[in-house]
Amino acid sequence: MFYTCGPNEAMVVSGFGRSPPLMIAGGRVFVIPCIQQIQRITLNTLTLNVKSDKVYTRHGVPISVTGIAQVKIQGQNKEMLATACQMFMGKSEAEIAVIALETLEGHQRAIIAHLTVEEIYQDRKKFSEQVFKVASSDLVNMGIGVVSYTLKDVHDDQDYLHSLGKARTAQVQKDARIGEAQYKRDAVMREAHAMQEKVSAQYKNEIEMAKSQRDYELKKAAYDVEVNTKKAESEMAYQLQVAKTKQRIEEEKMQVQVVERTQQITLQEQEIIRKEMELEAKIKKPAEAEKYRLERLAEAQRLQLIMEAEAEAESIKMRGDAEAFALEAKGRAEAEQMSKKAEAFKQYKDGAMVDMLLEKLPLMAEEISKPLSEANKVTMVSSGGSEVGAAKLAGEVLEIMTRLPAAVEKLTGIDISQVVMTCFSH
């Protein structure tokens, strides 16, 4: 079976399958009849009128205090709800209110005993905060939360508070009378001061008016002098401006002439530059071109001569190398030939000598005939004794023949007489 409750009520389901019991604050729950049980507890806010009559304060003054407190079971806090269910389940709101009221009154009495009448009466907020703090910590253990606490009334039967009020009233009255007298005194003083300031201000005003009149007259005179001076300066400035204008016109004319002269000079300079450029184009440039051409030709000829000289030197070097090689080859050939002749001489001995002698005969004949070849002319003179001249010529030829072996031996190193004897012996 389903059970429901409003937000100001909590349901507790216990029995089979509900250990610990199920607590629901505002909602619905399914309960199995006969084996499960449902109970309800109120969550309404309880208003408590906390009265503490004739409680002695710290100084022994009995006073009565009345406070208003708002308390309720906290359904949103599961722990506090469980605690409240344990303590108040099955009790009505009135019974719960009595328990909470007695707890608050006890804490209120305890706090009054620790304070003076003046502290409670003059600082009610502090007293309310202390009661709220101390009572809340105790009621929380019951699952009840203190929503608010305010001090409603404080009174006593000994007229202690009334006496404090009289003293304060007298003080206030005294302060009021003193304040009124001071105000009247200050009013009279301010009135006199105001009158004095009025008279002083009037005198100052008249003095200021006189000063203003004097300043006006002085400034007017100064202004008149300044105006007249300005007029004279204006007239002189006009004349001066006319003179300056004429001078500026003359300067402008001179400037125009200077500009014209400058332009003429510029034109003349440009004409001179043009003529110089024309002269350079017609004379200097061709001359420089011809000079450059001649320099290039001379440089080419110089390079050609250098190359020809280098080629000639190379040619001479090559000819010298060729001649040296030829002489070297010829020397090697002659040396080889002499070597072979020496071998032939060793092999053939006298026959080789004869052969060499025959080869050298032309040279010997040349050597023999050299004195005759030096004679340009041979004249034979005879004085009738031709036999004597012929005999003389024959004698000279015989002398030449006798010198032939010596010449052959000189040229060949061979004793020709020995060779002839050897040949004849063979």
C-alpha positions as CSV (number, residue, x, y, z in Angstrom):
1,M,0.0,0.0,0.0
2,F,1.3,3.5,-0.9
3,Y,1.5,6.3,1.8
4,T,2.2,10.0,1.1
5,C,3.1,13.0,3.2
6,G,3.6,16.7,2.7
7,P,6.8,18.7,2.9
8,N,6.1,19.6,6.6
9,E,6.0,16.0,7.6
10,A,8.3,12.9,7.7
11,M,7.4,9.2,7.4
12,V,9.3,6.4,9.1
13,V,8.8,2.8,7.7
14,S,10.0,-0.1,9.9
15,G,9.5,-3.8,10.0
16,F,10.3,-6.6,7.6
17,G,13.0,-5.6,5.1
18,R,13.5,-2.2,6.7
19,S,16.5,-2.3,8.9
20,P,17.4,0.4,9.6
21,P,14.0,2.1,9.3
22,L,13.4,4.1,6.1
23,M,12.9,7.8,6.7
24,I,11.2,10.0,4.0
25,A,10.7,13.8,4.4
26,G,7.9,14.8,2.0
27,G,7.1,12.1,-0.6
28,R,5.6,8.6,-0.9
29,V,6.5,5.1,0.1
30,F,5.1,1.6,-0.4
31,V,4.3,-0.3,2.9
32,I,3.5,-4.0,3.1
33,P,0.6,-4.4,5.5
34,C,1.0,-6.6,8.6
35,I,4.7,-7.0,8.3
36,Q,5.7,-3.3,8.0
37,Q,4.7,-0.3,10.1
38,I,4.6,3.4,9.1
39,Q,4.9,6.3,11.6
40,R,4.8,10.1,11.1
41,I,6.6,13.0,12.8
42,T,5.9,16.7,12.2
43,L,8.5,19.1,10.6
44,N,6.5,22.3,11.3
45,T,8.3,25.3,12.7
46,L,7.5,25.8,16.4
47,T,7.3,29.3,17.9
48,L,8.4,29.4,21.6
49,N,7.8,32.2,24.1
50,V,10.9,31.8,26.4
51,K,10.2,33.6,29.7
52,S,12.8,33.8,32.5
53,D,11.2,35.6,35.6
54,K,13.3,37.2,38.3
55,V,16.7,35.8,37.3
56,Y,19.6,37.4,39.2
57,T,22.3,39.0,37.0
58,R,26.0,39.1,37.8
59,H,25.5,42.1,40.2
60,G,22.6,40.4,42.0
61,V,19.8,42.5,40.4
62,P,16.7,40.3,39.6
63,I,15.2,40.9,36.2
64,S,12.7,39.2,34.0
65,V,13.5,38.5,30.3
66,T,11.2,37.3,27.6
67,G,12.6,36.0,24.2
68,I,10.9,34.6,21.1
69,A,12.5,31.5,19.4
70,Q,11.7,29.6,16.2
71,V,12.7,25.9,16.2
72,K,12.0,22.9,13.9
73,I,13.1,19.4,13.3
74,Q,15.6,19.3,10.3
75,G,14.1,16.9,7.8
76,Q,16.8,17.5,5.2
77,N,19.6,16.3,7.5
78,K,19.3,12.5,7.7
79,E,21.3,12.3,10.9
80,M,19.3,15.0,12.7
81,L,16.1,13.5,11.4
82,A,17.1,10.1,12.8
83,T,18.0,11.6,16.1
84,A,14.7,13.5,16.3
85,C,12.8,10.3,15.4
86,Q,14.5,8.4,18.3
87,M,13.7,11.2,20.8
88,F,10.3,12.4,19.7
89,M,8.6,9.6,17.7
90,G,5.0,9.3,19.0
91,K,5.0,12.7,20.7
92,S,2.8,15.6,19.6
93,E,3.9,19.1,18.6
94,A,3.0,20.5,22.0
95,E,5.2,17.9,23.8
96,I,8.1,18.6,21.4
97,A,7.6,22.4,22.0
98,V,7.7,21.9,25.8
99,I,11.0,20.0,25.6
100,A,12.6,22.6,23.3
101,L,11.2,25.5,25.5
102,E,12.6,24.2,28.7
103,T,16.0,23.7,27.1
104,L,16.0,27.3,25.7
105,E,14.8,28.8,29.0
106,G,17.6,27.0,30.9
107,H,20.3,28.4,28.6
108,Q,18.7,31.9,28.7
109,R,18.8,31.9,32.5
110,A,22.4,30.8,32.5
111,I,23.5,33.6,30.1
112,I,21.5,36.2,32.2
113,A,23.4,35.2,35.3
114,H,26.7,35.9,33.6
115,L,25.8,39.4,32.4
116,T,24.9,42.7,34.0
117,V,21.6,44.5,33.6
118,E,23.4,47.3,31.6
119,E,24.9,44.7,29.2
120,I,21.6,43.0,28.6
121,Y,19.6,46.2,28.3
122,Q,22.1,48.2,26.2
123,D,23.4,45.4,23.9
124,R,20.4,43.2,23.2
125,K,21.9,41.9,20.0
126,K,24.9,40.5,21.8
127,F,22.6,38.7,24.3
128,S,20.5,37.2,21.5
129,E,23.5,35.9,19.7
130,Q,24.9,34.2,22.9
131,V,21.5,32.5,23.6
132,F,21.2,31.4,20.0
133,K,24.7,30.0,19.9
134,V,24.5,28.1,23.2
135,A,21.0,26.7,22.7
136,S,21.7,25.7,19.0
137,S,24.6,23.5,20.0
138,D,22.4,21.7,22.6
139,L,19.2,21.4,20.5
140,V,21.2,20.0,17.6
141,N,21.9,16.9,19.6
142,M,18.1,16.4,19.8
143,G,17.6,16.8,16.0
144,I,16.1,20.3,16.4
145,G,17.5,23.3,14.8
146,V,17.1,26.9,16.1
147,V,15.9,29.0,13.2
148,S,16.0,32.4,15.1
149,Y,16.0,33.9,18.5
150,T,15.2,37.5,19.5
151,L,15.0,39.3,22.9
152,K,11.4,40.6,23.3
153,D,11.3,42.3,26.7
154,V,13.5,43.1,29.7
155,H,11.9,44.4,33.0
156,D,12.3,44.2,36.7
157,D,10.3,44.8,39.9
158,Q,12.9,46.9,41.7
159,D,12.6,49.9,39.3
160,Y,16.3,49.4,38.5
161,L,15.8,50.0,34.9
162,H,13.5,52.9,35.6
163,S,16.2,54.5,37.7
164,L,18.7,54.0,34.9
165,G,16.1,55.7,32.7
166,K,15.7,58.6,35.1
167,A,19.4,59.2,35.3
168,R,19.6,59.0,31.5
169,T,16.6,61.3,31.2
170,A,18.1,63.8,33.6
171,Q,21.3,63.6,31.7
172,V,19.5,64.2,28.5
173,Q,17.5,67.1,30.0
174,K,20.7,68.6,31.4
175,D,22.4,68.2,28.0
176,A,19.4,69.8,26.4
177,R,19.4,72.8,28.7
178,I,23.1,73.2,28.2
179,G,22.7,72.8,24.5
180,E,19.9,75.4,24.5
181,A,22.0,77.9,26.4
182,Q,25.0,77.3,24.2
183,Y,22.8,77.7,21.2
184,K,21.4,81.0,22.4
185,R,24.9,82.3,23.3
186,D,26.2,81.2,19.9
187,A,23.2,82.8,18.3
188,V,23.9,86.2,20.0
189,M,27.6,85.9,19.2
190,R,26.9,85.0,15.6
191,E,24.4,87.9,15.4
192,A,27.0,90.3,16.7
193,H,29.6,88.9,14.5
194,A,27.3,89.1,11.6
195,M,26.5,92.8,12.4
196,Q,30.3,93.5,12.6
197,E,30.8,91.7,9.3
198,K,28.0,93.7,7.9
199,V,29.5,97.1,8.9
200,S,33.0,95.9,7.9
201,A,31.6,94.7,4.6
202,Q,29.9,98.1,4.1
203,Y,33.1,99.9,4.7
204,K,35.0,97.6,2.6
205,N,32.4,98.0,-0.1
206,E,32.8,101.8,0.0
207,I,36.6,101.5,0.0
208,E,36.4,99.1,-2.9
209,M,34.1,101.5,-4.8
210,A,36.6,104.3,-4.2
211,K,39.4,102.1,-5.3
212,S,37.4,101.1,-8.4
213,Q,36.7,104.8,-9.2
214,R,40.4,105.6,-8.8
215,D,41.4,102.7,-10.9
216,Y,38.9,103.6,-13.5
217,E,40.2,107.1,-13.8
218,L,43.8,105.9,-13.9
219,K,43.1,103.2,-16.4
220,K,41.0,105.7,-18.5
221,A,43.9,108.1,-18.5
222,A,46.3,105.3,-19.4
223,Y,43.9,104.1,-22.1
224,D,43.7,107.6,-23.5
225,V,47.5,107.9,-23.6
226,E,47.7,104.4,-25.2
227,V,45.0,105.3,-27.7
228,N,46.8,108.5,-28.7
229,T,50.1,106.7,-28.9
230,K,48.5,104.0,-31.0
231,K,47.0,106.6,-33.3
232,A,50.4,108.2,-33.8
233,E,52.1,104.9,-34.2
234,S,49.4,103.9,-36.7
235,E,50.1,107.0,-38.8
236,M,53.8,106.5,-38.6
237,A,53.4,102.8,-39.3
238,Y,51.3,103.7,-42.4
239,Q,54.0,106.0,-43.7
240,L,56.6,103.4,-42.9
241,Q,54.6,100.7,-44.6
242,V,54.3,102.9,-47.7
243,A,58.1,103.3,-47.7
244,K,58.6,99.6,-47.1
245,T,56.2,98.8,-49.9
246,K,58.1,101.1,-52.3
247,Q,61.3,99.6,-51.2
248,R,59.9,96.0,-51.6
249,I,58.8,97.0,-55.1
250,E,62.2,98.2,-56.0
251,E,63.7,95.1,-54.5
252,E,61.4,93.0,-56.6
253,K,62.4,94.9,-59.7
254,M,66.1,94.3,-58.8
255,Q,65.3,90.7,-58.1
256,V,63.7,90.4,-61.6
257,Q,66.7,91.9,-63.2
258,V,68.9,89.6,-61.2
259,V,66.8,86.6,-62.3
260,E,67.0,87.8,-65.9
261,R,70.8,88.3,-65.7
262,T,71.0,84.8,-64.1
263,Q,69.0,83.3,-66.9
264,Q,71.3,85.0,-69.4
265,I,74.3,83.7,-67.7
266,T,72.8,80.3,-67.6
267,L,72.0,80.4,-71.3
268,Q,75.6,81.5,-72.0
269,E,76.9,78.7,-69.9
270,Q,74.7,76.2,-71.6
271,E,75.9,77.6,-75.0
272,I,79.5,77.2,-73.9
273,I,78.8,73.7,-72.8
274,R,77.1,72.9,-76.1
275,K,80.0,74.3,-78.1
276,E,82.4,72.3,-75.9
277,M,80.4,69.2,-76.5
278,E,80.3,69.9,-80.2
279,L,84.1,70.5,-80.3
280,E,84.6,67.3,-78.3
281,A,82.3,65.4,-80.7
282,K,83.9,66.7,-83.9
283,I,87.6,67.0,-82.9
284,K,88.4,65.4,-79.6
285,K,86.5,62.2,-80.1
286,P,87.9,61.4,-83.5
287,A,91.4,62.3,-82.3
288,E,91.0,60.1,-79.3
289,A,89.6,57.4,-81.5
290,E,92.6,57.7,-83.9
291,K,94.9,57.7,-80.9
292,Y,93.3,54.6,-79.6
293,R,93.5,52.9,-83.0
294,L,97.2,53.8,-83.3
295,E,97.9,52.6,-79.8
296,R,96.1,49.3,-80.6
297,L,98.1,49.0,-83.8
298,A,101.3,49.7,-82.0
299,E,100.4,47.2,-79.3
300,A,99.5,44.6,-82.0
301,Q,102.8,45.2,-83.8
302,R,104.6,44.9,-80.5
303,L,102.9,41.7,-79.7
304,Q,103.6,40.5,-83.3
305,L,107.3,41.3,-83.0
306,I,107.4,39.6,-79.6
307,M,105.7,36.5,-81.0
308,E,108.0,36.5,-84.1
309,A,111.1,36.9,-81.9
310,E,109.8,34.1,-79.7
311,A,109.1,31.9,-82.8
312,E,112.6,32.7,-84.2
313,A,114.1,31.9,-80.8
314,E,112.2,28.7,-80.7
315,S,113.2,27.9,-84.3
316,I,116.9,28.6,-83.5
317,K,116.6,26.4,-80.5
318,M,115.0,23.7,-82.5
319,R,117.7,24.0,-85.2
320,G,120.4,24.0,-82.6
321,D,118.8,20.9,-81.0
322,A,118.7,19.3,-84.5
323,E,122.3,20.1,-85.3
324,A,123.4,19.0,-81.9
325,F,121.5,15.7,-82.4
326,A,123.0,15.4,-86.0
327,L,126.5,16.0,-84.7
328,E,125.9,13.6,-81.9
329,A,124.6,11.0,-84.4
330,K,127.5,11.8,-86.8
331,G,130.0,11.4,-84.0
332,R,128.4,8.1,-82.9
333,A,128.6,7.0,-86.6
334,E,132.3,8.0,-87.0
335,A,133.1,6.4,-83.7
336,E,131.4,3.3,-84.9
337,Q,133.2,3.5,-88.2
338,M,136.6,4.0,-86.6
339,S,135.8,1.1,-84.3
340,K,135.0,-1.1,-87.3
341,K,138.2,0.1,-89.1
342,A,140.2,-0.7,-86.1
343,E,138.7,-4.2,-86.1
344,A,139.4,-4.5,-89.9
345,F,143.0,-3.3,-89.3
346,K,143.3,-6.0,-86.7
347,Q,141.9,-8.6,-89.1
348,Y,143.6,-7.6,-92.4
349,K,146.7,-5.8,-91.0
350,D,148.8,-4.7,-94.0
351,G,146.0,-5.0,-96.6
352,A,143.9,-2.6,-94.5
353,M,146.9,-0.2,-94.3
354,V,147.2,-0.2,-98.1
355,D,143.5,0.4,-98.5
356,M,143.7,3.3,-96.1
357,L,146.8,4.6,-97.8
358,L,145.0,4.6,-101.1
359,E,142.2,6.5,-99.6
360,K,144.6,9.1,-98.2
361,L,146.6,9.6,-101.4
362,P,144.3,12.3,-102.8
363,L,144.8,14.2,-99.5
364,M,148.5,13.6,-99.7
365,A,148.6,14.9,-103.3
366,E,146.7,18.0,-102.2
367,E,149.2,18.5,-99.4
368,I,152.1,18.1,-101.7
369,S,150.7,20.3,-104.4
370,K,149.7,23.1,-101.9
371,P,153.0,25.0,-102.4
372,L,152.6,24.8,-106.1
373,S,149.0,25.9,-105.9
374,E,150.0,29.0,-104.0
375,A,152.2,30.1,-107.0
376,N,150.3,32.3,-109.4
377,K,152.7,31.8,-112.2
378,V,155.7,29.5,-113.1
379,T,158.2,31.0,-115.5
380,M,160.9,28.9,-116.9
381,V,164.0,31.0,-118.0
382,S,166.7,29.5,-120.0
383,S,169.9,31.2,-121.2
384,G,170.8,28.6,-123.6
385,G,171.4,26.0,-121.0
386,S,168.0,24.2,-121.1
387,E,169.5,21.1,-119.8
388,V,170.4,22.9,-116.6
389,G,166.9,24.3,-116.1
390,A,165.3,20.9,-116.7
391,A,167.7,19.3,-114.3
392,K,166.8,21.9,-111.6
393,L,163.1,21.2,-112.1
394,A,163.6,17.5,-111.9
395,G,165.6,18.0,-108.7
396,E,162.7,19.9,-107.1
397,V,160.2,17.2,-108.1
398,L,162.6,14.6,-106.6
399,E,162.8,16.6,-103.4
400,I,159.0,16.7,-103.2
401,M,158.8,13.0,-103.8
402,T,161.3,12.4,-101.0
403,R,159.1,14.4,-98.6
404,L,156.1,12.3,-99.6
405,P,156.7,9.5,-97.1
406,A,157.1,12.0,-94.3
407,A,153.8,13.7,-95.3
408,V,152.0,10.4,-95.5
409,E,153.3,9.3,-92.1
410,K,152.2,12.7,-90.7
411,L,148.7,12.3,-92.0
412,T,148.1,8.6,-91.4
413,G,150.8,7.7,-88.9
414,I,151.9,4.8,-91.3
415,D,155.5,4.2,-92.4
416,I,154.9,4.0,-96.1
417,S,158.3,2.5,-96.8
418,Q,157.6,-0.4,-94.5
419,V,154.3,-0.9,-96.1
420,V,155.8,-0.9,-99.6
421,M,158.4,-3.4,-98.5
422,T,155.8,-5.6,-97.0
423,C,153.7,-5.5,-100.1
424,F,156.7,-6.4,-102.4
425,S,157.7,-9.2,-100.1
426,H,154.3,-10.8,-100.5
